[in-house]
């Protein structure tokens, strides 16, 4: 077993080292300033959140720091020019982060990992249980809080979890367990969640049908605080990676093959917008009904889409690493995070 563990660790190091040693050559991008080309600790970013012009956080993986505790949380006090690693041991990678204000934040990741902070710097693990006994062990992808008490997170195998006390205790509303035979049963993989208030929210991802080797984009809406969910028809098959609503009517969802969906009636009807790319879009944010960004890409390729027409027309720029996340305060205060530590700020 020791030899096997050593081999796996060596494999991770080799793979991660190859990624980190690739040259990063970014063209000048209209409207964006490169403030960090890569992470000094060779960490991989997955999600970014800013609460002010100077204060922000990133989460992801830091394999070279500690193979047994690869999860990473970084914070900046200078608008993203420099980042400090939070002093917390995390047994799994983190994939999603959400901040309600400068103090109250939560992050989620692999193996059901949930962590929270009440001061923006010190993080503690939070426990989520299935049937009040077993801990959730499925990968969590996205987390969203309505206020300091009520929050939700979603992930693989139909998983939706919630807390009513700020994360001191979480419970699974559905899912939460790894399937005995992965890939044999129908399942929904939820990648994103957003709520407007304690009653109204959406989740997005993909529904897998192993028996027929097919899949279907999935968006579900709740109007009763996650007690029940209504399926919204999209007419598409691609994996949805993110969803964002400005209000109860206007929203967007993005995903595989450059897919962008738009609704003006709360999701009763979704229409496809032309993105101009076939790359996976991973994150979407708008500041009003007209101005927004969608970002994505994959290994060696990155895309940044922007619109001033609500998505009727998207402008596209490319980079040679994937862009994983966008955080927006207003038109002049927006940040992008690239997988290997790239940080861009709106001009």
C-alpha positions as CSV (number, residue, x, y, z in Angstrom):
1,X,0.0,0.0,0.0
2,X,2.8,2.4,0.8
3,X,4.3,1.8,-2.7
4,X,0.9,2.4,-4.3
5,X,0.4,5.6,-2.3
6,X,3.9,6.8,-3.2
7,X,3.3,6.0,-6.9
8,X,0.0,7.9,-6.9
9,X,1.6,10.9,-5.2
10,X,4.5,10.9,-7.6
11,X,2.1,10.8,-10.5
12,X,0.2,13.8,-9.2
13,X,3.4,15.7,-8.8
14,X,4.6,15.0,-12.3
15,X,1.3,15.9,-13.8
16,X,1.0,19.1,-11.8
17,X,4.6,20.1,-12.6
18,X,4.1,19.7,-16.3
19,X,1.1,22.0,-16.1
20,X,3.0,24.6,-14.1
21,X,6.0,24.7,-16.3
22,X,4.1,25.5,-19.5
23,X,4.9,29.0,-20.8
24,X,2.2,31.6,-20.3
25,X,1.9,34.1,-23.1
26,X,-1.2,36.2,-22.9
27,X,-2.1,38.8,-25.6
28,X,-3.2,42.2,-24.6
29,X,-7.0,41.9,-23.9
30,X,-9.3,44.8,-24.5
31,X,-10.8,46.0,-21.2
32,X,-8.6,43.9,-19.0
33,X,-5.4,44.4,-17.1
34,X,-3.2,41.4,-16.2
35,X,-2.3,41.9,-12.5
36,X,-1.0,38.3,-11.9
37,X,0.3,35.9,-14.5
38,X,0.5,32.9,-12.3
39,X,0.4,31.8,-8.7
40,X,3.8,32.0,-6.9
41,X,3.0,28.8,-5.1
42,X,2.1,26.9,-8.3
43,X,-1.5,26.6,-7.1
44,X,-4.5,25.9,-9.4
45,X,-7.5,28.3,-9.0
46,X,-11.1,27.1,-9.4
47,X,-13.3,30.0,-8.2
48,X,-12.9,33.7,-7.2
49,X,-15.0,36.1,-5.1
50,X,-14.5,39.8,-4.3
51,X,-16.5,41.8,-1.8
52,X,-14.8,45.1,-2.3
53,X,-12.3,46.9,-4.5
54,X,-9.4,45.4,-2.6
55,X,-10.7,42.4,-0.8
56,X,-11.1,39.0,-2.5
57,X,-10.6,35.3,-2.2
58,X,-9.7,32.3,-4.5
59,X,-10.1,28.6,-3.9
60,X,-8.6,25.6,-5.6
61,X,-5.8,23.1,-5.3
62,X,-2.3,23.3,-3.9
63,X,-0.8,19.8,-4.5
64,X,2.8,20.9,-4.1
65,X,2.1,22.4,-0.6
66,X,0.7,19.3,1.0
67,X,-0.3,16.1,-0.9
68,X,-2.5,15.0,2.0
69,X,-4.2,18.3,2.3
70,X,-4.5,19.7,-1.3
71,X,-7.3,22.2,-0.7
72,X,-6.3,25.9,-1.1
73,X,-7.9,29.2,0.0
74,X,-6.1,32.4,-0.9
75,X,-7.0,36.0,0.0
76,X,-5.9,39.4,-1.2
77,X,-6.1,42.9,0.4
78,X,-4.7,44.8,-2.6
79,X,-7.2,44.0,-5.4
80,X,-5.6,40.8,-6.5
81,X,-2.0,42.0,-7.0
82,X,-0.8,39.7,-4.3
83,X,-2.3,36.7,-2.6
84,X,-1.8,35.1,0.8
85,X,-2.5,31.4,1.6
86,X,-5.0,30.9,4.4
87,X,-3.6,28.8,7.2
88,X,-6.1,25.9,7.1
89,X,-5.6,22.1,6.4
90,X,-8.1,21.0,3.8
91,X,-8.2,17.3,2.8
92,X,-9.7,17.9,-0.6
93,X,-9.7,20.3,-3.5
94,X,-12.1,23.2,-3.3
95,X,-14.2,24.1,-6.4
96,X,-16.7,26.8,-5.3
97,X,-16.7,29.9,-3.1
98,X,-19.3,32.4,-2.0
99,X,-19.1,35.5,0.2
100,X,-22.1,37.3,1.6
101,X,-20.0,40.2,2.9
102,X,-16.4,40.8,3.8
103,X,-16.6,38.5,6.8
104,X,-19.0,35.7,6.1
105,X,-17.9,33.2,3.4
106,X,-18.2,29.5,2.5
107,X,-16.3,27.2,0.2
108,X,-17.1,23.6,-1.0
109,X,-15.2,20.9,-2.8
110,X,-14.5,17.2,-3.2
111,X,-15.6,14.5,-0.8
112,X,-18.4,16.7,0.7
113,X,-16.0,19.2,2.0
114,X,-17.6,22.5,3.3
115,X,-15.7,25.2,5.2
116,X,-16.8,28.6,6.5
117,X,-15.4,31.8,8.0
118,X,-16.8,34.6,10.1
119,X,-13.9,37.0,9.7
120,X,-12.7,36.4,6.2
121,X,-9.4,34.8,7.4
122,X,-9.9,31.9,9.8
123,X,-11.7,28.9,8.3
124,X,-13.3,25.9,9.9
125,X,-14.7,22.7,8.5
126,X,-18.5,22.4,8.6
127,X,-20.3,19.0,8.9
128,X,-23.0,17.9,6.5
129,X,-24.9,14.7,7.2
130,X,-27.2,12.3,5.3
131,X,-30.1,10.9,7.3
132,X,-28.6,12.5,10.4
133,X,-25.9,9.8,10.5
134,X,-23.6,9.5,7.6
135,X,-21.6,12.4,6.3
136,X,-22.1,13.6,2.8
137,X,-19.2,12.2,0.6
138,X,-20.1,13.3,-2.9
139,X,-18.3,16.2,-4.6
140,X,-19.9,19.6,-4.0
141,X,-19.5,22.1,-6.8
142,X,-21.4,25.3,-5.8
143,X,-22.6,27.1,-2.7
144,X,-24.9,30.1,-2.2
145,X,-26.2,31.9,0.9
146,X,-29.3,34.0,1.1
147,X,-28.4,35.5,4.5
148,X,-26.0,34.7,7.4
149,X,-28.1,31.7,8.3
150,X,-29.7,30.1,5.3
151,X,-27.5,28.5,2.6
152,X,-27.4,25.8,0.0
153,X,-24.8,23.7,-1.8
154,X,-25.1,21.3,-4.7
155,X,-23.0,18.6,-6.3
156,X,-22.8,15.1,-7.9
157,X,-25.4,12.3,-7.6
158,X,-28.5,14.5,-7.2
159,X,-27.0,16.2,-4.1
160,X,-28.6,19.3,-2.6
161,X,-27.7,20.2,1.0
162,X,-28.8,23.1,3.2
163,X,-28.1,24.9,6.5
164,X,-30.4,27.1,8.6
165,X,-27.7,28.2,11.1
166,X,-24.9,29.6,9.0
167,X,-23.2,26.2,8.5
168,X,-22.9,25.0,12.1
169,X,-24.8,22.0,10.8
170,X,-25.8,21.0,7.3
171,X,-28.2,18.3,6.1
172,X,-28.8,16.7,2.8
173,X,-32.2,17.4,1.2
174,X,-31.4,14.8,-1.4
175,X,-28.4,12.8,-2.7
176,X,-25.2,13.1,-0.7
177,X,-24.0,9.5,-1.2
178,X,-21.6,8.0,-3.8
179,X,-23.4,5.5,-5.9
180,X,-22.5,1.8,-5.2
181,X,-21.9,1.3,-8.9
182,X,-21.0,4.7,-10.4
183,X,-22.5,5.2,-13.9
184,X,-25.2,2.5,-13.7
185,X,-28.2,4.6,-12.6
186,X,-29.7,7.8,-13.8
187,X,-28.4,10.8,-11.9
188,X,-28.2,14.6,-12.0
189,X,-24.9,16.3,-11.6
190,X,-25.5,19.8,-10.3
191,X,-22.8,22.4,-11.0
192,X,-24.4,25.7,-9.9
193,X,-27.0,27.1,-7.6
194,X,-28.4,30.6,-7.0
195,X,-31.2,32.0,-4.8
196,X,-33.0,35.4,-5.0
197,X,-34.6,35.0,-1.6
198,X,-35.5,32.3,0.9
199,X,-38.2,30.9,-1.5
200,X,-36.9,31.3,-5.1
201,X,-33.8,29.6,-6.5
202,X,-32.4,27.7,-9.4
203,X,-29.9,24.9,-9.9
204,X,-28.2,23.8,-13.2
205,X,-26.2,20.9,-14.4
206,X,-26.8,17.7,-16.4
207,X,-29.0,14.6,-16.2
208,X,-27.3,11.4,-17.2
209,X,-29.0,8.4,-18.7
210,X,-26.5,5.5,-18.7
211,X,-28.9,2.9,-20.2
212,X,-29.2,4.9,-23.4
213,X,-25.8,6.6,-23.1
214,X,-27.4,10.0,-23.4
215,X,-27.6,13.2,-21.3
216,X,-29.8,16.3,-21.0
217,X,-29.1,19.8,-19.8
218,X,-31.0,20.3,-16.5
219,X,-32.3,23.5,-14.9
220,X,-34.6,23.2,-11.9
221,X,-36.5,26.0,-10.0
222,X,-37.9,26.1,-6.5
223,X,-40.5,28.6,-5.2
224,X,-40.9,27.1,-1.8
225,X,-37.4,27.1,-0.3
226,X,-36.1,23.9,-1.9
227,X,-39.0,21.7,-0.7
228,X,-39.9,21.0,-4.3
229,X,-38.2,21.6,-7.6
230,X,-39.8,22.2,-11.0
231,X,-37.9,21.0,-14.1
232,X,-37.4,23.8,-16.7
233,X,-37.1,22.6,-20.3
234,X,-34.0,23.8,-22.2
235,X,-34.1,21.7,-25.4
236,X,-30.3,21.1,-25.1
237,X,-28.0,18.2,-24.1
238,X,-24.8,20.0,-23.0
239,X,-23.5,20.1,-19.4
240,X,-24.5,23.4,-17.8
241,X,-21.7,24.8,-15.6
242,X,-23.2,27.9,-14.2
243,X,-26.4,29.9,-13.9
244,X,-27.0,33.5,-13.0
245,X,-30.2,35.6,-12.5
246,X,-30.4,39.3,-12.2
247,X,-34.0,39.2,-10.8
248,X,-37.0,36.9,-10.9
249,X,-37.3,37.2,-14.6
250,X,-33.9,37.7,-16.3
251,X,-31.2,35.0,-16.3
252,X,-28.5,33.2,-18.2
253,X,-26.9,29.7,-18.0
254,X,-23.7,28.6,-19.7
255,X,-21.9,25.3,-20.4
256,X,-20.4,22.8,-22.8
257,X,-19.7,23.6,-26.5
258,X,-20.1,27.4,-25.9
259,X,-23.7,27.0,-24.9
260,X,-25.4,30.2,-23.6
261,X,-29.1,30.1,-22.6
262,X,-31.2,33.2,-21.8
263,X,-34.6,33.7,-20.2
264,X,-36.8,36.7,-19.6
265,X,-39.6,34.9,-17.8
266,X,-37.9,33.2,-14.8
267,X,-37.0,30.1,-16.8
268,X,-40.4,29.2,-18.3
269,X,-38.7,29.5,-21.6
270,X,-35.0,29.4,-22.4
271,X,-33.5,30.5,-25.7
272,X,-30.0,29.9,-27.1
273,X,-27.7,32.9,-27.6
274,X,-24.8,32.7,-30.2
275,X,-21.6,32.7,-28.2
276,X,-19.1,32.3,-31.1
277,X,-17.1,29.6,-29.4
278,X,-17.2,25.8,-28.9
279,X,-15.2,25.9,-25.7
280,X,-16.8,25.0,-22.4
281,X,-18.1,28.2,-20.6
282,X,-17.7,27.8,-16.9
283,X,-19.0,31.0,-15.3
284,X,-21.3,33.9,-16.2
285,X,-22.1,37.2,-14.4
286,X,-24.1,40.3,-15.3
287,X,-24.2,43.8,-13.7
288,X,-27.4,44.8,-15.4
289,X,-29.7,43.6,-18.3
290,X,-27.1,44.6,-20.9
291,X,-23.6,44.2,-19.5
292,X,-22.1,40.8,-18.7
293,X,-19.3,38.3,-19.1
294,X,-19.0,34.6,-19.7
295,X,-15.6,32.8,-19.3
296,X,-14.2,29.3,-19.9
297,X,-11.9,27.2,-21.9
298,X,-9.9,24.1,-21.2
299,X,-6.3,23.0,-20.9
300,X,-4.2,25.4,-23.0
301,X,-7.2,27.4,-24.2
302,X,-9.1,30.2,-22.6
303,X,-12.1,32.4,-23.7
304,X,-13.5,35.6,-22.4
305,X,-16.9,36.7,-23.7
306,X,-18.4,40.1,-23.1
307,X,-21.7,41.7,-24.1
308,X,-23.3,45.1,-23.9
309,X,-26.6,44.0,-25.4
310,X,-27.8,41.4,-22.9
311,X,-26.3,38.6,-25.0
312,X,-27.7,39.5,-28.4
313,X,-24.1,39.9,-29.4
314,X,-21.1,38.5,-27.7
315,X,-17.5,39.7,-28.2
316,X,-14.8,37.0,-27.8
317,X,-11.2,37.1,-26.8
318,X,-8.8,34.1,-26.4
319,X,-6.0,33.2,-24.0
320,X,-3.8,30.1,-23.8
321,X,-5.1,29.0,-20.4
322,X,-8.7,28.4,-19.3
323,X,-10.5,31.1,-17.4
324,X,-12.4,29.5,-14.6
325,X,-14.3,32.3,-12.8
326,X,-15.5,35.9,-12.8
327,X,-16.4,38.1,-9.9
328,X,-18.2,41.4,-10.5
329,X,-19.0,44.3,-8.2
330,X,-19.9,46.8,-11.0
331,X,-18.8,47.7,-14.5
332,X,-15.4,48.9,-13.4
333,X,-14.8,46.4,-10.7
334,X,-14.6,42.9,-12.1
335,X,-12.0,40.2,-11.8
336,X,-11.2,37.0,-13.8
337,X,-9.3,34.0,-12.5
338,X,-7.4,31.6,-14.7
339,X,-6.7,28.0,-13.8
340,X,-2.9,28.4,-13.0
341,X,-3.2,31.6,-11.1
342,X,-3.9,34.2,-13.7
343,X,-5.8,37.2,-12.4
344,X,-7.3,39.9,-14.6
345,X,-9.0,43.1,-13.6
346,X,-11.4,45.2,-15.6
347,X,-9.8,48.5,-16.9
